Amino acid sequence: MQTVLSSKRSVNVATKTGLWLLLAVTAGAVLAALFDLVTTLAWAFSGGTKITLPSLGVSTAAGSGANVLGPEVYGIGPGTSIELVVQHIPGDALALNVTASILGTLATIIVCLAIMVVSWRLARSVPFARSVTHTMAYVGGLLVLIGVVRPVLEGLGKLSIVNSLDNVLTVDSPIGQGSLDHYIVNSIDLLPIVLGVTLLLLTAVFAKGAQLQHDTEGLV
């Protein structure tokens, strides 16, 4: 009997230690996301931003293929896509692309905060209140909304930025000139939508469990 209790206590300690570590790691991820948000805003105030576009296979190294597009364009990283650092672009294009970036960072922060709340309550053995269930529903809905709206804004921003660049249609250009739907599809990130739907499903499960518990307590 004493061995069983000791084993349970060890499992309990290990579980709580894991939850506290998860809480710490998630808090670090939130700080990193906030730093990325501040950096994005700082770039925006200086008139610069970053976009990721499909590559045509031309060298994407800075100073080679990318500078064909204009003196304020720099390419970063090889592969099937090219990340451009652009400056002095039209204000509407800058606003659209920065807003899309902020929404992406916001989705990361929201997910991390939700994990932190769950980890905090589980580590302290605090039962879930009805307000937490409602909050999870709001967070899930917000994530789905961000997952739908962000690609549209980013696609509009990419189209506007590409149209403002020089020599996009030349042979030496590392990128092509696509349509709006092409850039929207290229910007889709399913993770916020999947996480949002998952949270909504978990909310429904928790709500049903709370109702069953309430009905059971009423029978006692």
C-alpha positions as CSV (number, residue, x, y, z in Angstrom):
1,M,0.0,0.0,0.0
2,Q,2.8,2.4,0.9
3,T,4.6,1.5,-2.4
4,V,1.4,2.4,-4.4
5,L,1.1,5.7,-2.6
6,S,4.8,6.5,-3.1
7,S,4.4,5.7,-6.8
8,K,1.3,7.9,-7.1
9,R,3.2,10.7,-5.4
10,S,6.2,10.4,-7.7
11,V,3.9,10.5,-10.8
12,N,2.2,13.5,-9.3
13,V,5.5,15.3,-8.8
14,A,6.7,14.4,-12.3
15,T,3.4,15.6,-13.8
16,K,3.5,18.9,-12.0
17,T,7.1,19.4,-12.8
18,G,6.3,18.9,-16.5
19,L,3.5,21.3,-16.3
20,W,5.6,24.0,-14.8
21,L,8.3,23.4,-17.4
22,L,5.7,23.7,-20.2
23,L,4.5,26.9,-18.5
24,A,8.0,28.3,-18.5
25,V,8.7,27.3,-22.2
26,T,5.4,28.8,-23.3
27,A,6.1,32.0,-21.5
28,G,9.4,32.2,-23.3
29,A,7.6,31.7,-26.6
30,V,5.2,34.6,-25.8
31,L,8.2,36.8,-25.1
32,A,9.8,35.8,-28.4
33,A,6.5,36.5,-30.2
34,L,6.3,39.9,-28.5
35,F,9.9,40.7,-29.6
36,D,9.0,39.7,-33.1
37,L,5.9,42.0,-33.0
38,V,8.0,44.9,-31.8
39,T,10.6,44.3,-34.5
40,T,7.8,44.2,-37.2
41,L,6.4,47.5,-35.9
42,A,9.8,49.1,-35.8
43,W,10.4,48.0,-39.4
44,A,7.0,49.4,-40.4
45,F,7.7,52.8,-38.9
46,S,10.9,53.0,-40.9
47,G,8.9,52.1,-44.0
48,G,10.2,48.5,-44.4
49,T,8.6,45.0,-44.3
50,K,9.2,41.4,-45.3
51,I,7.3,39.3,-47.7
52,T,7.7,35.6,-48.8
53,L,7.0,34.9,-52.4
54,P,7.3,31.9,-54.7
55,S,10.8,31.8,-56.4
56,L,11.4,31.2,-60.1
57,G,14.6,29.4,-59.4
58,V,16.9,32.4,-60.0
59,S,19.6,33.0,-57.4
60,T,17.9,34.5,-54.4
61,A,21.1,35.6,-52.6
62,A,21.4,39.3,-51.7
63,G,23.1,41.2,-54.5
64,S,22.3,38.8,-57.3
65,G,18.7,38.0,-58.3
66,A,16.9,40.2,-55.8
67,N,18.4,43.5,-56.6
68,V,17.0,43.3,-60.1
69,L,13.7,44.3,-58.4
70,G,15.0,47.6,-57.2
71,P,17.7,49.2,-55.0
72,E,15.6,48.8,-51.8
73,V,15.1,45.0,-52.2
74,Y,17.2,42.3,-50.6
75,G,16.7,38.5,-51.0
76,I,17.1,36.2,-48.0
77,G,17.5,32.4,-48.2
78,P,17.4,30.0,-51.2
79,G,14.8,27.4,-52.0
80,T,11.3,27.3,-53.6
81,S,10.4,30.6,-52.0
82,I,12.2,33.9,-51.5
83,E,11.9,36.3,-48.6
84,L,12.2,39.9,-49.7
85,V,13.1,42.8,-47.4
86,V,11.5,45.8,-49.0
87,Q,11.5,49.5,-48.2
88,H,9.7,52.6,-49.5
89,I,6.7,50.7,-50.8
90,P,3.2,52.2,-51.1
91,G,1.5,52.9,-47.8
92,D,-1.5,50.6,-48.4
93,A,0.8,47.7,-49.3
94,L,2.9,48.3,-46.2
95,A,-0.2,48.5,-44.0
96,L,-1.8,45.3,-45.4
97,N,1.4,43.2,-45.0
98,V,2.2,44.5,-41.5
99,T,-1.4,43.9,-40.4
100,A,-1.1,40.3,-41.7
101,S,2.2,39.8,-39.8
102,I,0.6,41.2,-36.6
103,L,-2.3,38.8,-36.9
104,G,0.1,35.9,-37.3
105,T,2.0,36.9,-34.2
106,L,-1.2,37.5,-32.4
107,A,-2.4,33.9,-33.2
108,T,0.9,32.6,-31.7
109,I,0.5,34.7,-28.6
110,I,-3.2,33.6,-28.1
111,V,-2.3,29.9,-28.4
112,C,0.6,30.3,-25.9
113,L,-1.6,32.1,-23.4
114,A,-4.3,29.4,-23.7
115,I,-1.6,26.8,-23.0
116,M,-0.3,28.8,-20.0
117,V,-3.8,29.1,-18.5
118,V,-4.4,25.4,-18.8
119,S,-0.9,24.5,-17.5
120,W,-1.2,26.9,-14.5
121,R,-4.6,25.5,-13.4
122,L,-3.5,21.9,-13.8
123,A,-0.2,22.5,-12.0
124,R,-2.0,24.1,-9.1
125,S,-4.9,21.6,-9.2
126,V,-7.4,24.4,-9.7
127,P,-10.7,23.2,-11.2
128,F,-11.8,24.7,-14.5
129,A,-14.4,27.4,-14.1
130,R,-17.2,28.2,-16.5
131,S,-15.5,31.4,-17.4
132,V,-12.4,29.4,-18.7
133,T,-14.7,27.4,-20.9
134,H,-16.2,30.5,-22.4
135,T,-12.8,32.0,-22.9
136,M,-11.6,28.9,-24.7
137,A,-14.6,29.2,-27.0
138,Y,-13.8,32.9,-27.8
139,V,-10.1,32.1,-28.4
140,G,-11.0,29.2,-30.7
141,G,-13.4,31.4,-32.7
142,L,-10.7,34.2,-32.9
143,L,-8.1,31.8,-34.1
144,V,-10.4,30.5,-36.9
145,L,-11.2,34.1,-37.9
146,I,-7.5,35.0,-37.9
147,G,-6.7,31.9,-40.0
148,V,-9.3,33.1,-42.6
149,V,-8.6,36.8,-42.7
150,R,-4.8,36.8,-42.5
151,P,-4.2,35.1,-45.9
152,V,-6.5,37.6,-47.6
153,L,-4.7,40.6,-46.1
154,E,-1.3,39.1,-46.8
155,G,-2.3,38.2,-50.4
156,L,-3.5,41.7,-51.0
157,G,-0.3,43.1,-49.6
158,K,1.9,40.8,-51.7
159,L,0.0,41.7,-54.9
160,S,0.4,45.4,-54.2
161,I,4.1,45.1,-53.3
162,V,4.9,43.0,-56.3
163,N,3.1,45.6,-58.6
164,S,5.3,48.3,-57.1
165,L,8.6,46.6,-57.8
166,D,10.9,47.1,-60.8
167,N,11.6,44.5,-63.5
168,V,9.3,41.8,-62.1
169,L,8.7,40.4,-65.5
170,T,12.3,40.4,-66.8
171,V,14.3,37.2,-67.3
172,D,16.6,37.9,-64.4
173,S,13.7,38.5,-61.9
174,P,13.7,35.8,-59.1
175,I,9.9,36.2,-58.7
176,G,6.9,36.2,-61.0
177,Q,3.8,38.3,-61.1
178,G,0.8,36.3,-59.8
179,S,-2.9,37.0,-59.4
180,L,-4.6,37.8,-56.1
181,D,-5.9,34.3,-55.6
182,H,-2.4,32.9,-56.2
183,Y,-0.9,35.1,-53.4
184,I,-3.8,34.3,-51.1
185,V,-3.3,30.5,-51.5
186,N,0.4,31.0,-51.1
187,S,-0.2,32.8,-47.7
188,I,-2.6,30.2,-46.2
189,D,-1.5,28.8,-42.8
190,L,-3.8,26.0,-41.6
191,L,-2.4,25.9,-38.1
192,P,-4.5,28.7,-36.6
193,I,-7.7,27.2,-38.1
194,V,-6.9,23.7,-36.9
195,L,-6.0,24.9,-33.4
196,G,-9.2,27.1,-33.3
197,V,-11.4,24.2,-34.3
198,T,-9.7,22.0,-31.8
199,L,-10.3,24.5,-29.0
200,L,-14.0,24.8,-30.0
201,L,-14.3,21.0,-29.9
202,L,-12.6,20.9,-26.5
203,T,-14.9,23.6,-25.3
204,A,-17.9,21.5,-26.3
205,V,-16.5,18.4,-24.5
206,F,-15.8,20.4,-21.3
207,A,-19.3,21.9,-21.4
208,K,-20.9,18.5,-21.8
209,G,-18.7,17.1,-19.0
210,A,-19.7,20.0,-16.7
211,Q,-23.3,19.4,-17.5
212,L,-23.1,15.7,-16.7
213,Q,-21.3,16.4,-13.5
214,H,-24.0,18.9,-12.5
215,D,-26.7,16.4,-13.3
216,T,-24.9,13.7,-11.3
217,E,-24.5,15.9,-8.3
218,G,-28.2,16.7,-8.4
219,L,-29.0,13.0,-8.1
220,V,-26.9,12.6,-4.9
